[in-house]
Each structure stands twice: as structure tokens, then as C-alpha cells.
Amino acid sequence: MAYFLQAAGRDYVVFERNSKAGSTFINLPRQRYLISANKRNTGQKNIEFNWRHDWNSLFSNDESLVMGRYSDKYFPHADELVKYFNDYADKLKLRIKYNTSVGNISAIEEVEDSDQKIFEMSDSEGNLYRCNVTIVCTGISKPNIPGTFGIENAV
């Protein structure tokens, strides 16, 4: 999303609670290998066809930023995906504030003569932000432990 916002010339910022992009993949999946295919060779020269078979790469205009250049394995190691995500963010100079949590998001007022709202939020450093649009991409924020008999024995 950040790539497309930047390419469109939009004013944006991504807040990342951890010190790296893709930090979920530092510990997950537990088996440490992705279950999404890294199909480097489709046998086709059609770029659109090849993109449809590339389940790990992020879109950009930089052809060097594809997961196939980071791993030759069909199911890459999660650490390779973390490296890829961080190289992607760095090379494209995406505006990401690392080690920053956001809280207290609220709609504060309507813009005059418009149905549009203004959102206000603060970060973990005490900075206040106002914006017209907020996209929340939190992933799994707390464990979802089902109330199933024997769940206490699960790993």
C-alpha cells in the first residue's frame, strides 16, 4: 500500500511497532518456511503470467525487487522474506516509522461543507497526527484461544 500511495504522490506514513518490516515473520511460521510458492521459473516470458504465479513478491516498478532474487527455494525460509521486505522498504524509500505504536485513534470533526471526517491519533513518542484517511493493518493483535476441551495441552 505504501508503494502505491508514494507513487501517487500522496502524503502518508506507515507506523510499525517493531524495528523491521515484516517482523511477524521473524518468529512465524513456526516451521520457519513459507507455505506460499516461490515459482521463479514458470516457463513463460509473459510478465503478467509470471506475476500471477509469484505469491511472495510485492508490486513495484523495480524488477530487482522480487522474492525470486532472494531465494531459489520453492518454499522460502521466513528470514529471506523479512530481508526482502526490508530491502523493498529501503530501496523504495517508503515512509515508515519503526519502533512506533499508534493509539487513541478517533474521528474528531467533520470538514466544513463536506461529509469527510478528520482522524486524530497519537504515537508512542507523544506525537499527534491528523489525517483524512486511516488504514489499520494490525494483523493478529491478541491470541484467539478457542474454548475447546484440552486446549491447555496444545503447543
Buried (B, 14 or more C-beta within 10 A) or exposed (E): EBBEBBEEEEEBBBBBEEEBBBBBBEEEEEEEBBEBEBBBEEEEEEEEEBEEBBEBBBEBEEEEBBBBEBBEEEBBBBBBBBBBBBBBBEEBEBEBBBEBEBEEEEEEEEEEEEEEBBBBBBBEEEEEBEBEEBEEEEEEEEEEEEEEEEEEEEE
